[in-house]
Amino acid sequence: MAIPITVPRLGWNMEQGVFVGWLKADGDTIRVGDSLFTLEGEKAAEDVECLDAGALHIPANAPQPGETVLVGALLGYLLQPGESPPKADSPPMPVAAAAEPAVVKAIASPAIETTPRERPASSPRARRVAEELNVDWKQAKGSGHSGRIREKDVRALAEAGTSFGNATRRLIAERMVASQKATAPVTLVTTVDATELVQFRDRCKANGSAVPSYTDLLVKLCAAALERHPALNARWENDRVVPSAGIRIGIAVDTDGGLLVPVIRDAAKISLAELTVQSRDLIERARAGKLSGKELRGGTFTVSSLGGFGIDAFTPIINLPECAVLGMGRIRRVPVVVDDQIAIRDQVTLSLTFDHRIVDGAPAARFLQTLTKLVEAPTPTLDSLAPSPSGRGLG
């Protein structure tokens, strides 16, 4: 029996995606592991490979490149030798009534813009160069045989300054609006003494090892606070609260294509040195457009910082389906009252936006209270990760 090929779910909250196009032609022999088609999900496009074998049959009414498709939608079939495709004039075959759907999985590829035009022919080298130059090769004018896009066409497109990003911007807009509509957001704001946090980072600088950013330090402290307040690490799925097994913290990154949130896995377990290296790598590849869809999924909490832009406080938006997001403002040296005396201290404003469907105000306030204490006195948490006198690093 013909094996249906359906749209896979690429993320926790994914209900639909954009069908970019087939990577194989109708009638091609498909082997296990072959890439079948490209699907755009949450801010990234991924090539989807097949774990079954057969001859590809693409029905006449199959989705066209650029069309939005629902998870589970039928795209085509895998046929075995001598097998005929389902009749075109018969009603669509329910996937549940047919053979098991072809098993597919996503493999990483950079986010690309999707358009409703036909997917043009291109050389493998042209696609590799397009990935390196961060351009949408489908927008190039092909100079090869029958309009085939070649490497020089991609380079000419890059020189003209045409880059992808509209699809990413659209997905960001959709997710932000969905977050505001689907959640019950409440924001708590507090000003924290960050003097000891600044001193800790200064010691890292003096050590000459990899220097964590303030965002890195805050991610590590948030992970410690989330271990004590797991309700803030939960998520909302299928109209219910779902606890998270691990702590995976997303870091908001500003890129030319828009806001991306790569995820640091096991944030509570890895060392500060490992977190610093991982964070730097994710940020660099996010800005180069080289993150995979997997690296943008699975977060349980998000940290966003606008301190580098001179912002004191802001209201961050929850990254669905997470419970909360923490916003960090700039660190300022200001006069404050300490033990009835005026002293110069480093101050930072933290803004916690949480989903009131998942937690109430008091538990959220207790989390922020714990985090405040950790920021004001980070040594008990970070001391074991501090630079050693021998200069061996942070870990």
C-alpha positions in Angstrom: 0.0 0.0 0.0 1.2 3.5 -0.8 3.0 5.1 2.2 1.7 8.7 2.8 4.3 11.5 3.3 2.9 14.1 5.7 4.0 17.4 7.3 6.0 16.7 10.5 5.9 18.8 13.6 9.1 20.6 14.0 8.5 22.2 17.4 6.4 22.0 20.6 3.9 24.5 19.5 4.0 24.1 15.8 0.6 23.7 14.1 1.6 24.8 10.6 4.6 25.7 8.5 5.5 26.9 5.0 6.2 24.3 2.4 9.4 25.5 0.7 9.6 22.9 -2.0 10.6 19.3 -3.0 14.2 18.3 -3.1 13.3 15.2 -5.2 11.3 15.0 -8.4 8.2 13.0 -9.1 9.1 9.4 -9.9 12.6 9.5 -8.2 13.7 6.5 -6.3 14.0 7.4 -2.6 16.5 5.7 -0.3 16.5 5.8 3.5 18.1 9.0 4.6 17.4 11.0 1.4 16.2 14.6 1.9 12.7 14.9 0.5 11.5 18.4 1.0 12.2 21.7 2.8 9.8 22.9 5.5 9.9 26.2 7.3 8.9 26.0 10.9 9.7 28.2 13.9 12.0 30.9 12.5 14.1 28.4 10.5 13.8 26.2 7.4 14.8 22.5 7.7 15.4 19.8 5.1 13.3 16.8 6.0 14.7 13.4 5.3 12.9 10.1 4.9 13.5 6.9 6.9 11.5 4.8 4.4 12.3 3.8 0.8 10.2 3.8 -2.4 9.4 5.8 -5.5 8.2 9.3 -4.9 4.7 10.2 -6.2 3.6 13.8 -6.0 -0.1 14.2 -6.5 -1.4 17.0 -8.8 -3.1 18.6 -5.8 0.0 18.6 -3.6 1.0 21.8 -1.9 3.0 24.3 -3.9 6.2 26.1 -2.8 5.3 29.0 -0.5 2.0 27.6 0.6 1.2 27.3 4.3 0.5 23.7 5.4 -0.9 22.2 8.5 1.0 19.6 10.6 -0.2 16.1 9.3 -1.2 17.4 5.9 -0.6 15.0 3.0 2.2 15.9 0.7 2.7 12.8 -1.4 3.4 9.1 -1.4 6.1 6.5 -1.5 5.3 3.6 -3.9 6.7 0.2 -3.9 7.7 -1.6 -7.1 4.7 -2.3 -9.3 2.4 -0.3 -7.1 0.1 2.3 -8.6 -0.5 5.7 -7.1 -3.9 6.4 -5.5 -6.5 7.4 -8.1 -6.7 11.2 -8.6 -10.5 11.1 -8.8 -10.9 9.2 -5.5 -11.5 11.1 -2.3 -8.4 12.0 -0.3 -7.2 9.0 1.7 -7.2 9.7 5.4 -3.7 9.1 6.8 -5.1 6.9 9.6 -6.8 4.6 7.2 -3.8 4.2 5.0 -0.4 2.6 5.7 1.7 4.2 8.3 2.9 7.6 7.2 6.5 7.7 5.9 8.8 8.4 8.8 10.6 11.6 8.3 12.9 13.7 10.4 14.3 17.2 10.1 18.0 18.0 9.5 19.5 21.4 10.1 19.6 24.0 7.4 19.7 27.8 7.7 16.6 29.9 7.9 15.6 31.1 4.4 12.9 33.2 2.9 10.0 31.4 1.2 8.1 32.8 -1.7 5.1 31.4 -3.6 7.1 31.1 -6.8 8.4 27.8 -8.3 11.6 26.4 -6.7 14.3 27.0 -9.4 17.1 24.6 -10.2 20.4 25.3 -8.6 23.8 23.7 -8.2 24.9 22.2 -4.8 27.8 24.7 -4.8 25.5 27.6 -5.4 23.4 26.6 -2.3 26.5 26.1 -0.2 27.8 29.6 -1.1 24.3 31.1 -0.5 24.4 29.6 3.0 27.9 31.1 3.6 26.8 34.5 2.3 23.5 34.5 4.0 21.4 35.1 0.9 18.3 33.5 -0.5 19.6 31.7 -3.6 16.0 31.4 -5.0 16.0 35.1 -5.7 19.1 34.8 -8.0 18.8 35.1 -11.8 20.2 31.8 -13.2 22.8 32.0 -16.0 23.2 28.3 -16.4 21.5 25.9 -18.8 17.7 26.2 -18.6 18.0 29.0 -16.0 20.0 26.9 -13.5 21.4 29.0 -10.7 25.2 28.9 -10.4 27.7 30.0 -7.9 28.5 33.3 -9.7 24.7 34.1 -9.8 24.6 33.8 -6.0 27.6 35.9 -5.5 26.1 38.6 -7.8 23.0 38.5 -5.7 25.1 39.0 -2.5 26.9 41.9 -4.0 23.6 43.5 -4.8 22.8 43.4 -1.1 19.8 41.1 -1.3 19.4 39.0 1.8 16.8 36.8 3.3 14.8 37.9 6.4 11.2 38.7 5.4 10.1 35.2 6.4 11.9 35.4 9.7 10.3 38.9 10.3 6.9 37.4 9.5 7.3 34.5 11.9 8.5 36.8 14.7 5.5 39.0 14.2 3.1 36.0 14.3 4.7 34.6 17.5 4.7 38.0 19.3 1.0 38.5 18.5 0.2 34.9 19.4 1.9 35.4 22.7 0.0 38.5 23.6 -3.3 36.9 22.6 -2.7 33.4 24.2 -1.1 34.3 27.5 -2.1 36.3 30.6 1.1 38.3 30.9 2.0 40.1 34.1 5.3 42.0 34.6 7.1 42.5 37.9 9.9 45.0 38.1 12.7 45.4 40.7 16.0 47.2 41.0 18.9 45.1 42.3 22.3 45.9 43.7 24.7 44.4 41.2 28.0 45.6 42.7 29.2 42.1 43.6 28.2 40.8 40.2 30.3 43.4 38.6 33.2 42.6 40.8 32.9 38.9 40.0 33.1 39.7 36.3 36.1 42.0 36.9 37.9 39.0 38.5 37.1 37.0 35.4 38.7 39.7 33.2 41.8 39.9 35.4 42.2 36.1 35.1 42.5 36.4 31.3 40.2 33.5 30.6 37.0 33.5 28.6 35.0 36.4 30.1 31.3 35.7 30.7 28.9 38.5 29.6 26.4 39.8 32.2 23.8 37.8 30.3 25.8 34.7 30.8 26.0 35.4 34.5 22.3 36.1 34.7 21.5 32.9 32.8 23.5 30.9 35.3 21.8 32.6 38.3 18.4 32.2 36.7 19.1 28.5 36.4 19.9 28.3 40.1 16.7 30.2 40.9 14.6 28.0 38.6 15.9 24.9 40.5 14.3 26.4 43.6 11.1 27.6 41.8 10.3 25.0 39.1 6.9 26.4 38.5 8.5 29.2 36.5 10.3 26.6 34.4 7.0 25.0 33.3 5.1 25.6 30.0 1.5 25.7 28.8 0.6 23.0 26.3 -2.8 21.5 25.3 -4.6 23.8 27.7 -2.7 22.6 30.8 0.5 23.2 32.7 3.3 20.8 31.7 6.4 20.6 34.0 9.8 20.7 32.3 12.3 17.9 32.8 15.3 20.2 32.5 16.3 23.8 32.5 16.9 25.1 29.0 17.3 28.9 28.8 16.9 30.9 25.6 19.0 34.0 25.1 17.4 36.7 22.9 19.8 37.7 20.1 19.4 40.8 17.9 20.2 39.9 14.2 19.9 41.6 10.9 16.9 39.3 10.1 15.2 40.0 13.4 15.1 38.6 17.0 16.2 35.0 17.4 16.3 33.0 20.7 18.9 30.1 20.6 18.7 27.8 23.6 21.4 26.9 26.1 20.8 23.3 27.2 21.3 22.0 30.8 22.0 25.6 32.0 21.9 24.5 35.6 24.4 21.6 35.1 27.1 23.0 32.8 29.9 25.1 34.1 30.1 28.8 33.7 33.0 28.4 31.3 31.0 26.0 29.2 28.0 28.2 29.2 30.2 31.2 28.2 31.6 29.3 25.2 28.3 27.9 24.2 26.6 31.3 24.4 29.2 33.0 22.3 29.0 30.4 19.7 25.2 30.5 19.5 25.2 34.3 19.2 27.8 34.4 16.5 26.0 31.7 14.4 22.6 33.4 15.0 23.9 36.6 13.5 25.5 34.7 10.6 22.2 32.9 9.9 23.7 29.5 10.6 21.5 28.2 13.5 19.5 25.0 13.0 15.8 24.8 13.9 16.7 22.5 16.7 18.9 25.1 18.4 15.9 27.5 18.4 13.5 25.1 20.0 13.0 23.5 23.4 13.5 26.5 25.7 11.9 26.5 29.1 12.8 30.1 30.1 14.2 33.2 28.3 16.6 35.9 29.2 16.7 39.2 27.2 19.0 42.1 27.8 18.8 45.6 26.4 21.4 47.1 28.7 23.8 47.5 25.9 21.4 50.0 24.3 21.2 52.1 27.5 17.8 50.8 28.4 16.9 50.8 32.1 13.7 48.7 32.1 11.3 47.2 29.5 8.4 44.7 29.3 9.7 41.5 27.6 7.2 39.3 25.8 6.8 35.6 26.7 8.3 33.1 24.3 5.5 30.6 23.8 5.0 28.0 25.3 7.3 29.1 28.1 6.0 30.4 31.4 8.3 33.4 31.8 10.9 35.7 30.4 13.4 37.9 32.3 14.4 41.4 31.0 17.8 42.9 32.1 18.5 46.6 31.8 21.8 48.5 31.9 24.0 48.4 35.0 24.5 52.0 36.3 26.7 53.4 39.1 24.5 55.5 41.2 24.4 56.9 44.8 22.3 54.8 47.1 21.7 54.7 50.9 23.6 51.8 52.5 23.4 51.6 56.3 22.2 55.2 56.5 25.2 56.3 54.5 25.5 57.5 50.8 27.5 55.0 48.8 28.2 54.5 45.1 26.8 51.2 44.0 26.1 49.3 40.7 22.4 49.0 40.1 20.4 47.0 37.5 16.7 46.7 36.9 15.2 43.3 36.3 11.7 42.8 34.7 10.0 39.5 34.9 7.0 38.8 32.6 5.2 35.6 33.5 2.0 33.8 32.3 -0.6 34.1 35.0 -2.3 31.0 33.7 0.7 28.9 34.9 1.7 30.7 38.1 0.2 33.3 40.4 1.8 36.6 41.4 3.2 35.4 44.7 5.2 32.4 43.3 6.6 34.7 40.6 7.5 37.3 43.1 9.3 34.7 45.2 11.3 33.6 42.2 12.3 37.2 41.5 13.1 37.6 45.2 15.4 34.6 45.1 17.1 35.9 41.9 17.6 39.3 43.5 19.5 37.7 46.4 21.6 35.7 44.0 22.5 38.8 42.0 23.3 40.8 45.1 25.4 38.1 46.6 26.5 35.8 43.7 29.6 34.4 45.4 27.9 31.4 47.1 26.5 30.3 43.7 29.4 31.3 41.4 32.4 31.0 43.7 33.2 27.4 42.7 33.2 28.7 39.1 35.4 31.7 39.7 38.9 32.0 38.2 41.5 30.1 40.1 44.8 31.8 41.2 46.7 29.6 38.8 44.8 31.1 35.8 43.2 27.8 34.7 39.9 29.4 33.8 36.4 29.4 35.1 35.4 25.8 35.2 
